[in-house]
Amino acid sequence: MNAALTLVSDQDAALAYLTEARKHHTQAVIAKHLGVGVRTISRWEARQTNPPAYLAHALQQLLPFGEESPAGAFDFIDLFAGIGGLRNAFEQVGGRCVYTSEWDSYAQKTYAENFRDRHPIAGDITQVDAADIPDHDVLLAGFPCQPFSIAGVSKKNALGKKHGFACETQGTLFFDVARIIEAKRPRAFLLENVKNLVSHDKGRTFDVIRRTLTHDLGYHIHYRVIDGAHFVPQHRERILIVGFREPVAFDFDALPLPPKGTHTLKDILHRTDGSEPVLQWDEGKYFDHKKKKVQDKYTLTDNLWRYLQNYAEKHRLKGNGFGFGLVKPTDVARTLSARYYKDGSEILVYQGARKNPRRLTPRECARLMGYPDTFRIPVSDTRAYKQFGNSVVVDVMAHVAKLMQPMLEPGILETEVPLRYATL
């Protein structure tokens, strides 16, 4: 791809990917892929009209694997990448991903299906030499949250296992992030984790993180717990830690947060009124979903529904809050978790008094996390539920990316490493 091309918006991305796609496909092939007419493609190429920004992702899928991404306004790396939620957000503000690390092979499959890169996806970050990671402006990392989450801590306590930094398999991965920051000195970083990270071990865990980033590494950090319900119909509180190598005028208070409840489940549920978005990826292709109904397999069986009701009643009598979450189109859902594939109990869609409730479909889960309908889901439902349950809310990250973007302009941050970090 043309290395001189810089993307500064989804609109630019759509045009750039259209140009690259035409090197490999005819107008007819592209038109069929997008569900538009050949004349529409001609008008886009002649710049008589512009392709909608939301088609950027679908057009990207037409590029061969191994195609180099367009040059961006800044370069970033994507650690603990999952299925690419953070990447999606930072590409929206003109960033280019130059390195990816994700250990789960199924998540790698989904990531690779949606982002066509020349660089391979690295596996275990603990085995990666920082010297092998390309220089970059921004480091992104949603390091594993299970050692710090309320559910994760409870489960480990029940099993007699260690949690937090004492969890050798996951808890210490933060220090691999710190190791890479120390070696590469990016201009900025964004770290994401569960809200409980702040209070874990009476605040001592977060104090270690804060001191490591500020005192040991010399970065200026800003952090805030943000609920995804400001942007999607799901309560999902996550802590975001933004750091800059140099002091800048970054302020989380400048982040516009729509009132919670503005977005409800009717925004993401499959519709039966013919208003379903046309371009969706499912079952190995893009196609028109207007006539597609939710399959019966997502409706709970009588046995499972009876079990969940009995389980909820048992804990209600004990005064506990455990139970299922039954939701309607006007509601905001509980947090989607990686265990959703087991019974879907935290988010069950009401289907009337005469029919058992149902799980969300993987496509609805994708929407609940802010992914576009063109996002490909090449794995089984079970794997998809795990992947979306472990992901970030793309809309939240996109707004934070936009807040960070002015501080990433070349004239704002000096490109030279501060003298105190220079090699003597």
Secondary structure, 3 states (H helix, E strand, C coil): CCCCCEECCHHHHHHHHHHHHCCCCCHHHHHHHHCCCHHHHHHHHCCCCCCCHHHHHHHHCCCCCCCCCCEECEEEEEECCCCCHHHHHHHCCCEEEEEEECCCHHHHHHHHHHCCCCCCEECCHHHCCHHHCCCCCEEEECCCCCCCCHHHHHHHHHCCCCCHHHCCCCCCHHHHHHHHHHHHCCCEEEEEEEHHHCCHHHHHHHHHHHHHHHHHCCCEEEEEEEEHHHCCCECCEEEEEEEECCCCCCCHHHCCCCCCCCCCHHHCCCCCCCCCCCCEEECCEEECCCCCCCCHHHECCHHHHHHHHHHHHHHHHCCCCCCCCEECCCCCECCCCCCHHHHCCCCEECCCCCCCCECCCHHHHHHHCCCCCCCCCCCCHHHHHHHHHCCCCHHHHHHHHHHHHHHHCCCCCCCCCCHHHCCC
